[in-house]
Amino acid sequence: MVCENCQKKVGTVATQDIWKSGSRNTVESGGRKLNENKLLSGKSTRYSPYTTKFSKCKVCKGTIHQPGSSYCQGCAYKLGICTMCGVKVLQTKNYRQSAV
């Protein structure tokens, strides 16, 4: 779960989405440039498996594999917060949630 402000910080995939009306990484939506080399353009938002430093979740202290995030996906879902900044995205008072 990512808030609207952090949506711009999330990395994009090298290939285009098939479903184009809601995608962020097509040429028509303005998310990609024509003939853009993804290996050269987005080094900060790309996942690197060779780094030895992965950030830890602030709640459960588990490892996070998304660059720039502070909370893991499971804790963000349970608490209804943004994974990057921790802003409340969803009101979870009346929900019966499980992390399974």
Secondary structure as UniProt FT lines:
FT   TURN            4..5
FT   HELIX           6..8
FT   TURN            27..30
FT   TURN            34..35
FT   HELIX           38..41
FT   TURN            43..45
FT   TURN            49..50
FT   STRAND          55..56
FT   TURN            58..60
FT   STRAND          63..64
FT   TURN            67..68
FT   HELIX           73..79
FT   TURN            83..85
FT   TURN            93..94
//
